[in-house]
Amino acid sequence: MFFSFFSHIHHQKPPELLKDHKKLTQKYLDKILQKVDLDRVIDSLGIEDKELVKQMIIDAVVMHDEGKRNPNFQYYIMKNKDFKDLVTDKGDTKHSYLSAKIFFEKYFDKVDKEVDDNEFYKKFYFLLGLSYVISKHHSKLGEFEKFVDDFSDEFDLKGILQYQSVDIYFGIEFYVVMKLIYSILISADYYATLEYMAEIEVDNFGEFREKEKFYEYEVIKNMDKFEGELNKIRREMYKKSEEKLLQNLDKNIFYLNAPTGAGKTLMSMNLALQFEPKKIFYVFPFNTLVEQTAGVFKEIFDDVVVINSTTPIEFDESDIRQYEIAYLNRAFYHYPFILTTHVNFFELLFGVGKEENFPFWQLAGSVVILDEIQSYNVDKWWYMVKMLNVYSKIIGFKLIIMSATLPRLDRLLNEKRFVDLLGSGYLKHPVFKDRVEVDFSLLDKEINFEDIEEVILSENKQKVLVEFIKKDRAKEFYEYMKDTDGYEVYLLTGDDNKLYREKVIKRCKSEARILLISTQVIEAGVDIDMDLGLKDISLLESEEQFIGRVNRNAKKNSKVYFFDMDKEADIYRGDIRLGFSIKSYKEVFLRKEYEKYYIDVLDALKKEKEKIKSTKSEIEIFKSKVINLDFEWVRKEMKLINVKTHTIFLSFNIDISEFDIEVKDEFLTDGMLDGCKVWEAYKEANEIENYAKRKIVLSQVMSLMQFFTFNVYSYVDIKKYNDLVGGIYLIKDYEEFVDDELKFDRKAFGEYQKGIFL
């Protein structure tokens, strides 16, 4: 008897046959493989029979739904009456694991014919890997080993597996290949399903086509006309970096050591364009940097999109399918030029869920620019550089790593693999090195507020920046200085919302005399140019970031004082750089000879990672987890923020009259942005049934939510709250821990919650 197997059903049209879904999946796989170099991927595995590997990959994608032949799935899920008499008592309607079994059975005999043991085991584990990916195409990647145990029982594989393991035959490449195939599979499946369900055909994956606009940009076009020593050096760096890159186009990873004020944003874009990229990713440590740089690039290009947690998703309200299309574009990064954050980029690289992996394959043929890379946790440097090296080779993207100080991280790999485009020489050029006079006199004594005040008043500068490493100390100094004659005094910490921060930065750019007291939130991502700086020392990278906020354009006589008030170890617990402070590296700092500092740091880091713990070093443990496809372990290990975070929403009202922001009337009460109305809109958005519409509406509301939300770190739960939606706690009784300027007091919040929150 002939049966029709359904793949999807629709309330307005006939069911989609499984064979038709396979054809659509093949169609989109073909489109994706026009972007992804499959031969490059296959070569990385080192399996001799490349044609077999290629066919296995293609079939893994196309055959991912074969398990839908399950009679229970057909009858109960697809409402296919042909299978009424074939359903079983077990009632199991799942299909992903069954699809994996069908695929494994198809190819095991071909693999089993291999006579060479090494080749057999490579093919065998590759087959298991593909089967695992198929089994997970409706869920997130987890632990491969558990799947192998289950399959071992199903197919009696214990004899094959008993004395062998995957890390004997593969390296880290195996992890990257499997993650890439997972991304391709779930993408082709989604595109195919969308075409049937919503009649949306995807042709444009967002390819960069605006190269000529960059060179027509006024600043670039007239570069040779700008006068002055600084502009002369900028031009020299721009051209030298391009020449070095053009000599090494076959390489994958490049360093750009560009000092503050060197024009690295446009310099890096020129470098990226030399590769004729299919897509550009520009990655920053903070949302503030993303937003600032987006403004620059939007002056040049038409298709610049910010992807982060606070930027609303744009959509075309004239299209009745607007929500599905807008969600599709965001989920799959259908944009030619993407600006995003380190956190978001690491989710792309190491995330395990479908949404994190949908756009992973879009890295192929792209250029990724990583800015301010020294802000990564030093403990992850070895893993980061190792993984990026493998990712770029297999997927086929170019990586430009930018920093004012960071050296060649390939030193951690015991070999020089990356191209240094400028070296550190320009950092030592007088126009950058001598831009700010550095004074260490305060380091020689025990410091107090009176000493700092004396320096501020005696220097008598118009714009003064004082940074503390502890929030409480910054608040104490603010109280001490807030009534200083002749200055507008501001306090800026991580407990200020975005609107207040923008207000303060705007005042810093005015003609007013400003005294800004801050924590380390000021070091990167804040576009200010101060005349005098005083800083409590922490890490050498932070000291360099700090002086980048002073005399940025080298047009003033400016000075920076360093002092030592609070213990750095209280803030940077366990950071190996704590033993290498500016006190020991004064001359390195003054001469900008950071390579000496980093040789010491990297050697110490390398020794730490190579220490044997139990029976293996940290590096050996990491490699084993990666190669054995423990995806969830790798995700946690590579997560940039590993502290337990709670997000709280405080429903105060904000007077927006002094801020440059447009808000719909529905969120206002008496001209004030009403936190209660924003929360209600957030709740309503979470209740929208249509998934795509819910994601789009939420992104619109989240752009306002950010003004009321604060992240607190604690291993204890929030106890006192009024509502909990989408992992965010609403707290209406906030008066005890929010002041008149809407500054959030974490210590007071902890007392309110009867716990410790940081």
Buried (B, 14 or more C-beta within 10 A) or exposed (E): EEEEBBBBBEEEEEBBBBEBBBEBBBBBBEBBBEBBBBEEBBBBBBBEBEEBBBEBBBBBBBBBBBBBBBBBBBBBBBEBEBBEEEBEEEEBBBBBBBBBBBBBEBBBEBBEEBEEEEBBBBBBBBBBBBBBBBBBBBEBBBBBBEBBBBBBEEBEBEEBBEEBBBBEBBBBBBBBBBBBBBBBBBBBBBBBBBBBBBEBEBEEBBBBEBBEEBEEBEEBEEBEEEEEEBBEBBBEBBEBBBEBBEEEEEBBBBBBBBBBBBBBBBBBBBBBBBBEBBBBBBBBBBBBBBBBBBEBBBEBBEBBBBBBBBBBBEBEEEEEBBBBBBBBBBBBBBBBBBBBBBBBBBBBBBBBEBBBBBBBBBBBBBBBBBBBBBBBBBBBBBBBBBBBBBBBBBBBBBBBBBBBBBBBBBBBBEEEBBBBBBBBEBBBBEBBBEBBEBBBEBBEEEBEBEBBBEBBEEBEBBBBBBBBBBBBBBBBBBEBBBEBEEBBBBBBBBBBBBBBBBBBBEBBEEEEBBBBBBBBBBBBBBBBBBBBBBBBBBBBBBBBBBBBBBBBEBEBEBBBBBBBBBEBEEBBEEBBBBEBBBEEBBEBBEEBBBBEBBEBBBEBBBEBBEEEEEEEBBBBBBBBBBBBBBBBBBBEBBBBEEEEEBBBBBBBBBEBEEBEBEBEEEBBEEEBBBBBBBBBBBBEBBEBEEEBBBBBBBBBBBBBBBBBBBEBEBEEEBEEBEBEBEEBBBBBEBEEBBEEEBBBBBBBBBBBBEBBBE
